Amino acid sequence: MSRIHAEHLQAGYIFGDPHNQEYIYLPPGEVGTDSPLCILETPTKREDISIDKAIHIIDTLSLRRCSHPILGKKSF
């Protein structure tokens, strides 16, 4: 697990691919919880995923910090 990606998610940064409209972020209500759930957002769905799975997807797809069309640069 990438500790840097985990810290960035917990700080509210959004990772994604704006071209494909795919985003991963931690909603504000999950900050500080024992097992935070991130949001994986695609054009067709929104899915809750564990922070470990989110980091795996970020690393596997080489997602970068980006700006969400509604939320902006940070989720909170």
MOPAC internal coordinates of N, CA, C and O (Angstrom, degrees):
PM7 1SCF
backbone

  N    0.0000 0     0.00 0     0.00 0    0    0    0
  C    1.4566 1     0.00 0     0.00 0    1    0    0
  C    1.5261 1   108.41 1     0.00 0    2    1    0
  O    1.2310 1   120.50 1   -47.95 1    3    2    1
  N    1.2916 1   116.65 1   132.05 1    3    2    1
  C    1.4541 1   122.20 1   178.21 1    5    3    2
  C    1.5285 1   109.41 1   -78.61 1    6    5    3
  O    1.2310 1   121.20 1   -67.48 1    7    6    5
  N    1.3074 1   115.31 1   112.52 1    7    6    5
  C    1.4652 1   119.92 1  -179.15 1    9    7    6
  C    1.5320 1   111.08 1   -63.83 1   10    9    7
  O    1.2310 1   120.75 1   145.15 1   11   10    9
  N    1.3119 1   116.17 1   -34.85 1   11   10    9
  C    1.4697 1   120.15 1  -179.57 1   13   11   10
  C    1.5250 1   110.29 1   -65.39 1   14   13   11
  O    1.2310 1   120.11 1   135.51 1   15   14   13
  N    1.3380 1   117.40 1   -44.49 1   15   14   13
  C    1.4661 1   120.00 1   178.24 1   17   15   14
  C    1.5236 1   110.54 1   -63.27 1   18   17   15
  O    1.2310 1   120.02 1   140.04 1   19   18   17
  N    1.3266 1   117.57 1   -39.96 1   19   18   17
  C    1.4677 1   120.92 1   178.89 1   21   19   18
  C    1.5260 1   110.23 1   -61.59 1   22   21   19
  O    1.2310 1   120.48 1   135.24 1   23   22   21
  N    1.3213 1   116.69 1   -44.76 1   23   22   21
  C    1.4654 1   120.27 1   179.51 1   25   23   22
  C    1.5239 1   111.39 1   -65.68 1   26   25   23
  O    1.2310 1   120.11 1   141.69 1   27   26   25
  N    1.3159 1   117.39 1   -38.31 1   27   26   25
  C    1.4657 1   120.19 1   178.19 1   29   27   26
  C    1.5252 1   110.90 1   -66.31 1   30   29   27
  O    1.2310 1   120.01 1   138.47 1   31   30   29
  N    1.3334 1   117.59 1   -41.53 1   31   30   29
  C    1.4702 1   119.93 1   176.93 1   33   31   30
  C    1.5264 1   110.21 1   -62.01 1   34   33   31
  O    1.2310 1   120.28 1   136.62 1   35   34   33
  N    1.3339 1   117.07 1   -43.38 1   35   34   33
  C    1.4617 1   120.71 1  -179.09 1   37   35   34
  C    1.5233 1   112.12 1   -69.72 1   38   37   35
  O    1.2310 1   120.25 1   161.41 1   39   38   37
  N    1.3207 1   117.14 1   -18.59 1   39   38   37
  C    1.4657 1   121.03 1   175.70 1   41   39   38
  C    1.5250 1   111.88 1   -88.68 1   42   41   39
  O    1.2310 1   120.48 1   177.63 1   43   42   41
  N    1.3397 1   116.69 1    -2.37 1   43   42   41
  C    1.4571 1   119.94 1   175.63 1   45   43   42
  C    1.5153 1   116.13 1    99.52 1   46   45   43
  O    1.2310 1   120.06 1  -179.47 1   47   46   45
  N    1.3286 1   117.49 1     0.53 1   47   46   45
  C    1.4601 1   119.09 1  -179.65 1   49   47   46
  C    1.5209 1   110.96 1   -69.85 1   50   49   47
  O    1.2310 1   121.00 1   -31.08 1   51   50   49
  N    1.3073 1   115.69 1   148.92 1   51   50   49
  C    1.4612 1   123.19 1  -178.54 1   53   51   50
  C    1.5246 1   108.12 1  -107.97 1   54   53   51
  O    1.2310 1   121.00 1   -48.04 1   55   54   53
  N    1.3275 1   115.69 1   131.96 1   55   54   53
  C    1.4574 1   121.79 1   175.66 1   57   55   54
  C    1.5126 1   107.98 1  -108.73 1   58   57   55
  O    1.2310 1   120.57 1   -32.18 1   59   58   57
  N    1.3198 1   116.51 1   147.82 1   59   58   57
  C    1.4511 1   116.74 1   178.11 1   61   59   58
  C    1.5063 1   114.12 1   173.38 1   62   61   59
  O    1.2310 1   122.77 1     8.17 1   63   62   61
  N    1.3149 1   112.29 1  -171.83 1   63   62   61
  C    1.4572 1   123.18 1   177.78 1   65   63   62
  C    1.5260 1   106.93 1  -131.22 1   66   65   63
  O    1.2310 1   119.82 1   -85.37 1   67   66   65
  N    1.3358 1   117.94 1    94.63 1   67   66   65
  C    1.4699 1   120.34 1  -177.49 1   69   67   66
  C    1.5241 1   113.54 1   -58.82 1   70   69   67
  O    1.2310 1   119.93 1   149.02 1   71   70   69
  N    1.3274 1   117.74 1   -30.98 1   71   70   69
  C    1.4685 1   120.59 1   179.98 1   73   71   70
  C    1.5311 1   110.77 1   -62.28 1   74   73   71
  O    1.2310 1   120.58 1   138.90 1   75   74   73
  N    1.3365 1   116.50 1   -41.10 1   75   74   73
  C    1.4694 1   121.33 1   179.39 1   77   75   74
  C    1.5243 1   112.78 1   -94.82 1   78   77   75
  O    1.2310 1   120.07 1  -179.92 1   79   78   77
  N    1.3145 1   117.47 1     0.08 1   79   78   77
  C    1.4655 1   124.00 1   179.80 1   81   79   78
  C    1.5268 1   111.83 1    57.05 1   82   81   79
  O    1.2310 1   120.58 1  -134.26 1   83   82   81
  N    1.3373 1   116.49 1    45.74 1   83   82   81
  C    1.4610 1   122.95 1   177.10 1   85   83   82
  C    1.5211 1   108.32 1  -117.80 1   86   85   83
  O    1.2310 1   120.56 1   -50.93 1   87   86   85
  N    1.3362 1   116.54 1   129.07 1   87   86   85
  C    1.4551 1   121.68 1  -174.95 1   89   87   86
  C    1.5207 1   110.44 1  -137.73 1   90   89   87
  O    1.2310 1   120.93 1   -33.31 1   91   90   89
  N    1.3370 1   115.82 1   146.69 1   91   90   89
  C    1.4573 1   122.74 1   173.37 1   93   91   90
  C    1.5169 1   106.99 1  -128.86 1   94   93   91
  O    1.2310 1   120.95 1   -49.92 1   95   94   93
  N    1.3391 1   115.79 1   130.08 1   95   94   93
  C    1.4585 1   119.95 1   178.75 1   97   95   94
  C    1.5216 1   110.19 1  -155.21 1   98   97   95
  O    1.2310 1   121.15 1   -17.33 1   99   98   97
  N    1.3246 1   115.40 1   162.67 1   99   98   97
  C    1.4543 1   122.81 1   177.57 1  101   99   98
  C    1.5212 1   107.90 1  -102.57 1  102  101   99
  O    1.2310 1   119.74 1   -61.93 1  103  102  101
  N    1.3367 1   118.11 1   118.07 1  103  102  101
  C    1.4592 1   119.30 1   179.04 1  105  103  102
  C    1.5328 1   110.78 1   -69.34 1  106  105  103
  O    1.2310 1   119.69 1   -26.17 1  107  106  105
  N    1.3168 1   118.20 1   153.83 1  107  106  105
  C    1.4638 1   120.85 1  -174.98 1  109  107  106
  C    1.5230 1   114.05 1   -59.80 1  110  109  107
  O    1.2310 1   119.10 1   150.02 1  111  110  109
  N    1.3081 1   119.32 1   -29.98 1  111  110  109
  C    1.4629 1   121.54 1  -179.56 1  113  111  110
  C    1.5164 1   113.83 1   -69.88 1  114  113  111
  O    1.2310 1   119.84 1   167.42 1  115  114  113
  N    1.3143 1   117.91 1   -12.58 1  115  114  113
  C    1.4639 1   121.86 1  -178.14 1  117  115  114
  C    1.5306 1   112.82 1   -96.70 1  118  117  115
  O    1.2310 1   120.05 1   171.14 1  119  118  117
  N    1.3151 1   117.50 1    -8.86 1  119  118  117
  C    1.4599 1   120.98 1  -178.87 1  121  119  118
  C    1.5263 1   109.12 1   -66.86 1  122  121  119
  O    1.2310 1   120.86 1   -50.03 1  123  122  121
  N    1.3167 1   115.97 1   129.97 1  123  122  121
  C    1.4573 1   121.13 1   176.98 1  125  123  122
  C    1.5180 1   114.86 1    85.66 1  126  125  123
  O    1.2310 1   119.37 1   178.95 1  127  126  125
  N    1.3186 1   118.80 1    -1.05 1  127  126  125
  C    1.4622 1   120.47 1   178.09 1  129  127  126
  C    1.5263 1   109.84 1   -80.74 1  130  129  127
  O    1.2310 1   120.89 1   -18.31 1  131  130  129
  N    1.3340 1   115.91 1   161.69 1  131  130  129
  C    1.4639 1   120.58 1  -178.77 1  133  131  130
  C    1.5247 1   112.39 1   -66.11 1  134  133  131
  O    1.2310 1   120.25 1   139.45 1  135  134  133
  N    1.3140 1   117.13 1   -40.55 1  135  134  133
  C    1.4684 1   122.23 1  -179.88 1  137  135  134
  C    1.5239 1   109.32 1  -129.41 1  138  137  135
  O    1.2310 1   120.30 1  -101.07 1  139  138  137
  N    1.3393 1   117.03 1    78.93 1  139  138  137
  C    1.4660 1   119.07 1  -176.15 1  141  139  138
  C    1.5273 1   112.46 1   -65.50 1  142  141  139
  O    1.2310 1   121.17 1   -37.27 1  143  142  141
  N    1.3194 1   115.36 1   142.73 1  143  142  141
  C    1.4616 1   121.93 1   176.70 1  145  143  142
  C    1.5215 1   109.01 1  -108.77 1  146  145  143
  O    1.2310 1   121.09 1   -49.29 1  147  146  145
  N    1.3098 1   115.52 1   130.71 1  147  146  145
  C    1.4587 1   121.64 1   176.78 1  149  147  146
  C    1.5189 1   109.05 1   -93.99 1  150  149  147
  O    1.2310 1   121.00 1   -13.70 1  151  150  149
  N    1.3151 1   115.70 1   166.30 1  151  150  149
  C    1.4598 1   122.42 1   176.41 1  153  151  150
  C    1.5244 1   108.37 1  -106.64 1  154  153  151
  O    1.2310 1   120.90 1   -51.97 1  155  154  153
  N    1.3222 1   115.88 1   128.03 1  155  154  153
  C    1.4602 1   122.43 1   169.78 1  157  155  154
  C    1.5151 1   105.79 1  -104.66 1  158  157  155
  O    1.2310 1   120.94 1   -67.14 1  159  158  157
  N    1.3204 1   115.81 1   112.86 1  159  158  157
  C    1.4671 1   121.35 1  -175.21 1  161  159  158
  C    1.5265 1   109.57 1  -113.16 1  162  161  159
  O    1.2310 1   121.16 1   -54.05 1  163  162  161
  N    1.3328 1   115.38 1   125.95 1  163  162  161
  C    1.4640 1   122.31 1   175.85 1  165  163  162
  C    1.5240 1   107.29 1  -124.72 1  166  165  163
  O    1.2310 1   119.62 1    -6.99 1  167  166  165
  N    1.3212 1   118.33 1   173.01 1  167  166  165
  C    1.4712 1   119.01 1   179.42 1  169  167  166
  C    1.5296 1   113.63 1   -60.57 1  170  169  167
  O    1.2310 1   119.96 1   157.19 1  171  170  169
  N    1.3311 1   117.68 1   -22.81 1  171  170  169
  C    1.4673 1   119.78 1  -175.35 1  173  171  170
  C    1.5202 1   114.56 1  -106.61 1  174  173  171
  O    1.2310 1   119.46 1   166.47 1  175  174  173
  N    1.3572 1   118.63 1   -13.53 1  175  174  173
  C    1.4660 1   118.84 1  -176.12 1  177  175  174
  C    1.5187 1   111.86 1  -160.76 1  178  177  175
  O    1.2310 1   121.91 1   -13.57 1  179  178  177
  N    1.3305 1   113.95 1   166.43 1  179  178  177
  C    1.4622 1   123.65 1   169.01 1  181  179  178
  C    1.5179 1   106.49 1  -125.92 1  182  181  179
  O    1.2310 1   120.90 1   -47.29 1  183  182  181
  N    1.3173 1   115.88 1   132.71 1  183  182  181
  C    1.4589 1   120.31 1  -174.81 1  185  183  182
  C    1.5224 1   109.74 1  -134.58 1  186  185  183
  O    1.2310 1   120.23 1   -42.77 1  187  186  185
  N    1.3341 1   117.16 1   137.23 1  187  186  185
  C    1.4576 1   121.95 1   173.16 1  189  187  186
  C    1.5227 1   108.39 1   -80.85 1  190  189  187
  O    1.2310 1   120.68 1   -48.91 1  191  190  189
  N    1.3350 1   116.31 1   131.09 1  191  190  189
  C    1.4577 1   120.92 1   176.80 1  193  191  190
  C    1.5254 1   108.66 1  -136.01 1  194  193  191
  O    1.2310 1   120.45 1   -24.80 1  195  194  193
  N    1.3163 1   116.75 1   155.20 1  195  194  193
  C    1.4614 1   120.79 1   178.51 1  197  195  194
  C    1.5277 1   109.32 1   -67.51 1  198  197  195
  O    1.2310 1   121.30 1   -20.89 1  199  198  197
  N    1.3159 1   115.12 1   159.11 1  199  198  197
  C    1.4656 1   118.75 1   179.28 1  201  199  198
  C    1.5283 1   110.05 1   -65.38 1  202  201  199
  O    1.2310 1   119.98 1   146.88 1  203  202  201
  N    1.3408 1   117.63 1   -33.12 1  203  202  201
  C    1.4658 1   120.53 1   177.31 1  205  203  202
  C    1.5255 1   111.18 1   -63.69 1  206  205  203
  O    1.2310 1   120.51 1   136.43 1  207  206  205
  N    1.3325 1   116.64 1   -43.57 1  207  206  205
  C    1.4645 1   120.47 1   178.65 1  209  207  206
  C    1.5285 1   110.18 1   -66.76 1  210  209  207
  O    1.2310 1   120.31 1   141.44 1  211  210  209
  N    1.3373 1   117.01 1   -38.56 1  211  210  209
  C    1.4661 1   120.76 1   178.38 1  213  211  210
  C    1.5248 1   110.57 1   -60.53 1  214  213  211
  O    1.2310 1   120.62 1   135.46 1  215  214  213
  N    1.3195 1   116.41 1   -44.54 1  215  214  213
  C    1.4637 1   120.45 1  -179.73 1  217  215  214
  C    1.5241 1   110.38 1   -66.23 1  218  217  215
  O    1.2310 1   120.38 1   141.21 1  219  218  217
  N    1.3230 1   116.88 1   -38.79 1  219  218  217
  C    1.4670 1   120.46 1   177.12 1  221  219  218
  C    1.5359 1   110.56 1   -60.97 1  222  221  219
  O    1.2310 1   120.32 1   136.45 1  223  222  221
  N    1.3290 1   117.00 1   -43.55 1  223  222  221
  C    1.4681 1   120.83 1   179.03 1  225  223  222
  C    1.5306 1   110.55 1   -65.64 1  226  225  223
  O    1.2310 1   120.36 1   137.21 1  227  226  225
  N    1.3309 1   116.92 1   -42.79 1  227  226  225
  C    1.4702 1   121.01 1   178.81 1  229  227  226
  C    1.5239 1   110.24 1   -58.80 1  230  229  227
  O    1.2310 1   120.65 1   134.74 1  231  230  229
  N    1.3450 1   116.37 1   -45.26 1  231  230  229
  C    1.4669 1   120.39 1  -179.82 1  233  231  230
  C    1.5256 1   111.86 1   -69.12 1  234  233  231
  O    1.2310 1   120.40 1   135.99 1  235  234  233
  N    1.3329 1   116.84 1   -44.01 1  235  234  233
  C    1.4612 1   121.12 1  -176.33 1  237  235  234
  C    1.5253 1   111.87 1   -64.98 1  238  237  235
  O    1.2310 1   120.71 1   136.40 1  239  238  237
  N    1.3346 1   116.24 1   -43.60 1  239  238  237
  C    1.4629 1   120.53 1  -177.41 1  241  239  238
  C    1.5257 1   112.99 1   -91.89 1  242  241  239
  O    1.2310 1   120.60 1  -178.86 1  243  242  241
  N    1.3311 1   116.46 1     1.14 1  243  242  241
  C    1.4720 1   122.26 1  -178.25 1  245  243  242
  C    1.5241 1   111.36 1    53.39 1  246  245  243
  O    1.2310 1   120.88 1  -134.65 1  247  246  245
  N    1.3340 1   115.93 1    45.35 1  247  246  245
  C    1.4640 1   120.12 1   178.43 1  249  247  246
  C    1.5181 1   109.52 1   -71.37 1  250  249  247
  O    1.2310 1   120.97 1   -30.97 1  251  250  249
  N    1.3025 1   115.74 1   149.03 1  251  250  249
  C    1.4638 1   122.01 1  -179.57 1  253  251  250
  C    1.5208 1   109.74 1  -119.18 1  254  253  251
  O    1.2310 1   121.83 1   -17.11 1  255  254  253
  N    1.3356 1   114.10 1   162.89 1  255  254  253
  C    1.4634 1   117.37 1   173.89 1  257  255  254
  C    1.5171 1   107.85 1   -62.15 1  258  257  255
  O    1.2310 1   121.49 1   -38.91 1  259  258  257
  N    1.3250 1   114.75 1   141.09 1  259  258  257
  C    1.4621 1   118.95 1  -177.17 1  261  259  258
  C    1.5230 1   109.27 1  -151.41 1  262  261  259
  O    1.2310 1   121.24 1     1.45 1  263  262  261
  N    1.2917 1   115.23 1  -178.55 1  263  262  261
  C    1.4576 1   122.31 1   177.83 1  265  263  262
  C    1.5268 1   109.14 1  -105.43 1  266  265  263
  O    1.2310 1   120.96 1   -50.88 1  267  266  265
  N    1.3205 1   115.77 1   129.12 1  267  266  265
  C    1.4671 1   122.77 1   177.64 1  269  267  266
  C    1.5285 1   107.74 1   -82.66 1  270  269  267
  O    1.2310 1   119.13 1   -38.37 1  271  270  269
  N    1.3380 1   119.26 1   141.63 1  271  270  269
  C    1.4694 1   120.43 1  -176.89 1  273  271  270
  C    1.5269 1   114.14 1   -62.04 1  274  273  271
  O    1.2310 1   119.36 1   154.61 1  275  274  273
  N    1.3216 1   118.83 1   -25.39 1  275  274  273
  C    1.4685 1   121.37 1  -179.93 1  277  275  274
  C    1.5287 1   111.41 1  -107.58 1  278  277  275
  O    1.2310 1   120.22 1   135.63 1  279  278  277
  N    1.3309 1   117.18 1   -44.37 1  279  278  277
  C    1.4650 1   121.56 1  -174.31 1  281  279  278
  C    1.5239 1   113.73 1   -81.61 1  282  281  279
  O    1.2310 1   120.18 1   156.50 1  283  282  281
  N    1.3031 1   117.26 1   -23.50 1  283  282  281
  C    1.4609 1   120.25 1  -176.52 1  285  283  282
  C    1.5186 1   111.15 1    89.01 1  286  285  283
  O    1.2310 1   120.30 1    31.97 1  287  286  285
  N    1.3392 1   117.04 1  -148.03 1  287  286  285
  C    1.4618 1   121.18 1  -175.26 1  289  287  286
  C    1.5201 1   113.48 1   -80.38 1  290  289  287
  O    1.2310 1   119.90 1   157.28 1  291  290  289
  N    1.3353 1   117.80 1   -22.72 1  291  290  289
  C    1.4668 1   121.14 1  -179.44 1  293  291  290
  C    1.5216 1   109.66 1  -132.60 1  294  293  291
  O    1.2310 1   121.21 1   -27.75 1  295  294  293
  N    1.3304 1   115.30 1   152.25 1  295  294  293
  C    1.4654 1   119.60 1  -177.72 1  297  295  294
  C    1.5235 1   112.52 1   -82.32 1  298  297  295
  O    1.2310 1   120.13 1   167.20 1  299  298  297
  N    1.3392 1   117.36 1   -12.80 1  299  298  297
  C    1.4755 1   120.95 1   176.53 1  301  299  298
  C    1.4990 1   109.86 1  -155.74 1  302  301  299
  O    1.2310 1   120.10 1   180.00 1  303  302  301

